[in-house]
Amino acid sequence: MKCVFLSAATSFYVNKIDYSGCLATVSAYEWNEIQYRCQGYDETDRMGFGSHHLLVFEKGDNGIILILQDSFDERTSVGFHSSDLECQEHVFLIADGVADRMILSGGNTTYSGYNASAAVAYANTWCGVSAANTNSGTIHPENYNPDYYYALNDCANFVSQCLYAGGVSLIPGNYYSGWYYTPVTAPGGTGAVYGGDNSGSFSWMNVFHFMNLWTAQGIFLRNGNVMNLFPGNPVFWVNSITEDAGGHLMICTGYNAANTPVLNAHNGDMKQVPVTAIDHPAPLYTFIFKCNHNWVVEGNHFRCNVCGSVQNTIPSPY
């Protein structure tokens, strides 16, 4: 699908400057707000994403300052890396999704009473940038909820907070068996404070263990695609479904004008970025805490061809 850039606004926050002779190494955080329009649609959409830059400047004898290096990594948000970015003026392409509804787990339930709208509202409130500076790489904790600690790998922490805001109950237990966060003893000031591994349970903070816990709880797990990513549901990729080999956790927050699901995340920070614009090196998955059912008639009952739920009476709406 072709999309056209309409406008962009960039905020640039300098975290640290190190001087060495005529060289200056600058660590900085960039937040981009982009307005775009999908081909064939009149509505204007917006997305935002953040990235950390490491720049090297040199001051020449004539007083001219040259940029010798600008290293950044936006692969988890919009698929760009400084080593392979090709400049394209005004136009960018996003791949069309392919429907794939293969069932990955024995999960057979959504989450009763889950308020997806509340989870989405939380995700949109606590993602992005404020006017404050940051010194935390690809994240911006000054605009994170100060009632929670943050971690340098904050994506699972953020999505766990969203689920909790949507009414998902904490699960008691120890660090390895429970799903809980560590309350901040004295919240206040601007943004969240660093808590590291002590910010919550393993499944609250880690993508792989988040996946294992909710699989064990019986929540529907599916291959993710543009047909089954619903607002309020976690979306993630992992390098392995059998061992903790890295991954990234996001949350669906709605759709753009072309009805493409858009995602929010921490690490790197992104807000309402189309899933088809995100580069992920492994298969995409989703937990269906709440399903926007697509009912079909199957024999003498009705089956949802997204989550697999079965009803013997006429579903409403149908």
Residue pairs with C-beta under 8 A, 6 or more apart in sequence:
1 38
1 39
1 93
1 94
1 95
1 96
1 258
1 260
1 276
2 38
2 39
2 91
2 92
2 93
3 36
3 37
3 38
3 39
3 91
3 92
3 93
3 94
4 36
4 37
4 39
4 90
4 91
5 34
5 35
5 36
5 90
5 91
5 92
6 35
6 36
6 37
6 44
7 34
7 35
8 32
8 33
8 34
8 35
9 32
9 33
10 30
10 31
10 32
10 33
11 30
11 31
11 129
12 28
12 29
12 30
13 28
13 29
13 30
13 31
13 129
13 133
13 134
14 26
14 27
14 28
14 133
15 27
15 28
15 29
15 133
15 134
15 135
15 136
16 26
16 27
16 135
17 24
17 25
17 26
17 27
18 24
18 25
18 26
22 58
22 59
22 60
23 56
23 57
23 58
23 68
24 56
24 57
24 58
24 59
25 54
25 55
25 56
25 57
26 53
26 54
26 55
26 56
26 57
27 52
27 53
27 54
27 135
28 52
28 53
28 55
29 50
29 51
29 52
29 53
29 129
29 133
29 134
29 136
29 137
29 138
29 140
30 50
30 51
30 52
30 53
30 72
31 48
31 49
31 50
31 128
31 129
31 140
31 269
32 48
32 49
32 50
32 51
33 46
33 47
33 48
34 46
34 47
34 48
35 44
35 45
35 46
36 44
36 45
36 46
36 47
37 43
37 44
37 45
37 257
38 45
38 256
38 257
38 258
38 260
40 258
41 257
41 258
42 257
43 256
43 257
44 257
45 256
45 257
45 262
45 272
46 272
47 262
47 270
47 271
47 272
47 273
47 274
47 277
48 128
48 269
48 270
48 271
48 272
48 273
49 74
49 77
49 78
49 268
49 269
49 270
49 271
49 273
50 77
50 128
50 129
50 138
50 139
50 140
50 268
50 269
50 270
51 72
51 73
51 74
51 77
51 138
51 268
52 72
52 73
52 137
52 138
52 268
53 70
53 71
53 72
54 69
54 70
54 71
54 72
55 67
55 69
55 70
55 71
56 67
56 68
56 69
57 65
57 66
57 67
57 68
58 65
58 66
58 68
59 65
59 66
60 66
70 82
71 82
72 81
72 82
73 81
73 82
73 138
73 268
74 80
74 81
74 268
75 81
75 279
76 248
76 265
76 267
76 268
76 270
76 278
76 279
76 280
77 265
77 268
77 269
77 270
77 273
77 278
78 270
78 273
78 277
78 278
78 279
79 277
79 278
79 279
80 279
92 277
94 260
94 274
94 276
94 277
95 276
96 226
96 276
97 225
97 226
97 227
97 260
97 275
97 276
98 225
99 225
99 226
99 227
100 223
100 225
101 222
101 223
101 225
101 227
101 228
101 305
101 306
102 222
102 223
103 221
103 222
103 308
104 221
104 222
104 223
104 241
104 285
105 215
105 220
105 221
106 218
107 214
107 215
107 217
107 218
107 219
107 220
107 221
107 287
108 218
108 220
108 308
109 218
109 219
109 220
110 219
110 220
110 288
110 289
110 290
110 291
110 307
110 309
111 168
111 219
111 289
111 290
113 167
114 163
114 166
114 167
114 168
114 232
114 289
114 290
115 166
115 167
115 232
116 166
116 230
116 231
116 232
116 233
116 289
116 290
117 166
117 231
117 232
118 165
118 166
118 167
119 162
119 163
119 165
119 166
119 231
119 232
119 251
120 162
120 231
120 232
120 251
120 253
120 254
121 165
122 161
122 162
122 165
122 166
123 158
123 162
123 251
123 253
123 264
124 253
124 264
124 271
124 272
125 145
126 143
126 144
126 145
126 158
126 161
127 143
127 158
127 264
127 265
127 266
127 269
127 270
127 271
128 140
128 143
128 269
128 271
129 140
129 142
129 143
129 269
130 140
130 142
130 143
130 190
130 191
132 142
132 143
132 190
132 191
133 142
134 140
134 141
134 142
136 150
136 152
136 194
137 152
138 267
138 268
138 269
139 150
139 152
139 154
139 266
139 267
139 268
139 269
140 191
140 269
141 150
141 154
141 191
141 192
141 193
141 194
142 190
142 191
143 191
144 150
144 154
144 158
144 191
144 192
144 266
145 161
145 192
146 184
146 187
146 188
146 189
146 190
146 191
146 192
146 193
147 183
147 184
147 187
148 157
148 161
148 181
148 184
148 192
148 195
148 199
149 157
149 181
149 182
149 184
149 192
149 193
149 194
149 195
149 196
149 198
149 199
149 200
150 157
150 192
150 193
150 194
150 195
150 199
150 266
151 157
151 194
151 195
151 196
151 197
151 199
151 205
152 194
152 196
152 267
153 205
153 267
154 266
154 267
155 207
155 248
155 249
155 250
155 265
155 266
155 267
156 204
156 205
156 206
156 207
156 210
156 249
157 181
157 199
157 200
157 204
157 205
157 266
158 249
158 251
158 265
158 266
159 210
159 234
159 236
159 249
159 250
159 251
159 265
160 179
160 181
160 200
160 203
160 204
160 205
160 210
161 181
162 232
162 251
163 234
163 289
164 170
164 181
166 232
166 289
168 289
170 178
170 179
170 180
170 181
171 177
171 178
171 179
171 180
171 203
171 213
171 217
172 178
172 180
173 179
173 180
173 201
174 201
175 201
175 202
176 201
176 202
176 209
177 201
178 201
178 203
179 201
179 203
179 204
179 213
180 200
180 201
180 204
181 199
181 200
181 201
181 204
182 195
182 198
182 199
182 200
184 192
184 193
184 195
197 205
199 205
202 209
203 209
203 210
203 212
203 213
204 210
206 244
207 236
207 238
207 246
207 247
207 248
207 249
208 238
208 240
208 243
208 244
208 245
208 247
209 244
210 234
210 236
210 249
211 221
211 236
211 238
211 241
211 247
211 285
211 287
214 221
214 234
214 287
215 221
219 287
219 288
219 289
220 287
220 288
220 291
220 307
220 308
221 285
221 286
221 287
221 288
222 228
222 285
222 286
222 288
222 306
222 307
223 283
223 284
223 285
223 286
224 235
224 236
224 275
224 283
224 284
224 285
224 286
225 284
226 259
226 260
226 261
226 275
226 276
227 306
228 286
228 288
228 306
228 307
229 235
229 252
229 261
229 263
229 275
229 286
230 252
230 261
230 286
230 288
230 290
230 291
230 292
231 252
231 253
231 254
231 255
232 251
232 252
232 289
232 290
233 251
233 252
233 286
233 287
233 288
233 289
233 290
234 249
234 250
234 251
234 286
234 287
234 289
235 249
235 250
235 251
235 252
235 261
235 263
235 275
235 284
235 285
235 286
236 247
236 248
236 249
236 250
236 284
236 285
236 286
237 247
237 248
237 280
237 281
237 282
237 283
237 284
237 285
238 245
238 246
238 247
238 282
238 285
239 245
239 246
239 247
239 281
239 282
247 282
248 265
248 267
248 280
249 265
250 263
250 264
250 265
250 270
250 278
251 263
251 264
251 265
252 261
252 262
252 263
252 275
252 286
253 262
253 263
253 264
253 271
253 272
254 261
254 262
254 272
255 261
255 262
256 262
256 272
256 274
260 274
260 275
260 276
261 274
261 275
262 272
262 273
262 274
262 275
263 270
263 272
263 273
263 274
263 275
263 278
264 270
264 271
264 272
264 273
270 278
275 284
288 306
288 307
291 304
291 306
291 307
291 309
292 306
293 304
293 306
293 307
293 309
293 315
294 304
294 305
294 306
295 302
295 303
295 304
295 305
295 311
295 315
295 318
296 302
296 303
296 304
296 305
298 310
300 312
301 310
301 311
301 312
302 310
302 311
302 312
302 313
302 314
302 315
302 318
303 309
303 310
304 310
